[in-house]
């Protein structure tokens, strides 16, 4: 099972737990006296669940559509798109490593075409912002098909959030004037929001999951199946800067407070 599939299953498990709590809440409501107060409005819980279930339906439909289409032959990149992207990310102080590519339901080394068990083709703890090292990893014709992976750690933080919250985040007036990069991976009902550590405890909420240190996140132009990883908000749109963890936490709490 791939890391993306594990993240997807973790999201499904969390959604299933919340759905179970909703059912229990309905049972409680049936026997509740009209004057009894609840600390969490049922309408808010229903709205949140409906948004997540809508995202689940979309993800299932997209997966079904992809399975009906055969995978094309492995196409190794011959231009320097990945190299230029890796150099740009490193210049932003985002640690990167080269990665395998997804092909016919498995990860393969784009140099040999052989299956691999690890997404990163270099250890995550060797992730670098050194431009010379980046060139060495990507700047040969046989290596240009390698994925570009950012590594979460002391220089880069990331959280995953549902797409419904992502849409509210990128439309928020404060975010439009002070954005941070947001990554979209095909088939996942979540997006990854990048920020600068440290990570304040308040950043993690019911809808915001912290990405562990050492985790790799594919960045454009990395391909997943027949699609490429994309940006909700690109580094160019942010002026090649990231929000701090505290700034992101304050923004998300503001958005969740407006929904309450």
N, C-alpha and C positions, 0 to 999 in steps of 0.2 A: 504493500500500500504506500502511495506517495505521500509527501508532506501535505500537498494540497487536499488529498482525499482525507487525511487525518483531520485537518482543520475543518473540512466540510462535515465530517462525522461528529466532531466536537460541537459544532454549531447545531446539528440536528439533535444531539443529546440534550443540549441546553434548552432548545425549543421544546422538546418532548417533556422535560421537567416542568417548564413553565405552563405547558398545556395541562399537565396533570394538576398543578396547583390551581389553575383556573377551574377545572372540574370540581375540585374540592371546595373552592370558593362558591361555586354555584350551589353546591349541596348545602353549604353554610347559609347562603342567602335564602334558600327555601325555608329554613327554619328560624330565620332572624326576625326579631321583633322590629316593626317599622321605626321605632325610636332608637334602635341600636345604631351606633356610628361605626364606620370602618375607617381604618387609618390609610387605606389605599382604595380610591374609588374604582368600582367595578368597570365603569366606562373607560377609564384610562388603561386598565389591564386589557380590555377587549380591543381597544384601538391598537395597542402595541402588538398584541398577538396577531391581529388581522394583517398588519403590515408585514410581519415576519412570515406568515403563512403565504402571503402573496409572493414574497421573494422566493419562498420554497417552491411554489408552483412554477414560477418562471425558470428557476434553476433546473427542475426536473424536465421541463419541456425542452430546454436547451440541450441537456444531456441526451435526451431521446433523439433529437434532431441530429446531433453529432454522430451518434452511433449508426444512424442510417446512411451516413456518408463515409466512403472508404478513405483511409489516410493516404496522402500522396507519398511518393518515394522520398526518402531522406534527401533534402536539398541543402548542401553545405554552402554557406554564404561565401561569396568570392569578393565582395566589396569590404570596405572598412567601416561599415555602419556600427557594428558592435564595438570596434576599437574606439571610434570617436565618442560613442556613448559612454563607454567605460572611462575614458579620459575625462569627459565632462563631469561625470559623477565623482571621480577622484578629486578633481579640482574643487568640487563643492565640499570636500572633506567627508565624502561618503565612502566607507571602506568597501571594496569590491573584490570578488574572486570569480574566475571563470567557472561555468557550469555546464552540465550535460543538457541535452535537448530531449523533449518528449516526442516519441515516434512510435506509432502503432501500439499504444498502450503501455509503453515502458520508456525509461530514460536510457539514452545511449550516448556514448562518447562520439561527438561529431567528427573527431579526427579518425577514429578506427571504425565507427559504425557498430561497435560492440556494446551490448547491454552493460550498465553499471548499477551498482547498488546504492551509490551516494550521488545526490544531485550536484554537490560541489566537486569540481575536479581538482581543487586544491583544498587543504584543510581550512575550515572556517577561521581558525585563529591566525592564519596567514593573510587574512583580508588586509588590503593596503589602500592607501591614498597616494602612494608614491608613483608618479607618472612614468618613471623609467621601468618600474616593475610591471605596471599595467601594459606598457608597450611590449615588454618581453612576453607576457602571457598571451596577448591577442595579435600582435603585429607580424603574423606570417599567414600565407594563404590557407594552410591547413588548419589554422586555429581560429579563423575569423567566424566560423559557425558556432563558436562556443557561446553559451548564454552569459548574460551579465547578471550577477547576483550581488545584492547588497547584504551585508552581514550586520545584524543588530548587536550592539555592544556599547562601550563607553562613548563612542562618537555619534551613534545613531540609535534613536529609539523608534518604536513603531507600535501602534495599536490596531486591532481589527475592529471594525464597526459594521453593523448591518447597512445594506444599501439604502434603506429608508432614512437612516440617520445621516448617511453620507450626502444624500440629496439636500437635506436641510442644512448640513454643515456648509456645503459649497455655495449655497444661496444666501447664507447669513451675511448681512451687511458688513459686519466686522471682518468676516473671512475674506470678502471680496476686496478689501483694502489691505489686508495683512494675511495672505494665504500661506499654506504650507503644502508640500507635495502630497498627493493622494494617488495611490496605485490601485488599479482594477485588474484582477486576474480572471480570464475567461472561466465560466462555469461556477465560480464561487459567489455565493450570495452575500459576500462581505467585501469591504475595501480595506486597504492598509493606509493609515495616515502616518506620515513620517514626522519626527520632531527631534529636537536636540535634548539629550539628557542634561540634568538628572530627571528622574521620573517621580513626580509627587504622588503620594498615596491617593489623593483625591481624583487622579486621572481615571482610575479603574471604577466603572459603575456596572449596573446590570447589563448595559448594552455595549460596554467598551472592554475589550479583552487585551491584556498586555501580551506582546510578543516577546518570548524569552530571549535572553542573550544567547548568541551563537546561532540563532535561526537565520536562514538565508531567505531573502525576498527577491524574486525575479523582477528585473526592471526592463522597460522597453530598450531595445527592440526584441527582447527575448520572446520566443514563440512557445505557446502551449497548445499542442495539437495543431489544428489548422489556423488558429488565431494567434495574435500577438498580445502580449501584456500591454495595457494602455494606461494613460494618465487621466484621472478625473481633473487633477490640477498638476500641470507640468512644472518642472523646475524653472523653465523660462518664465512662466506666469508668476512665479514667486520671487523673481529676481535672484534665483539660485540661493535662496535662504530658507531656513526652516524655523518654524515657531519653536519656542522653548516648551518643555513639558508643562510648566505652570500655565503658560499662555493657552495651550491647547486644552488643558483641564478647565480653565475658566470659561473658555468658549463653549465647550461641550456642556458644562453645567448650565450655562445661559440658555442654550438651545433646549435642553431637557426641561429647564424651568418654564420656558414658554409653552411647551407641550402639556405641562401638568395642568 
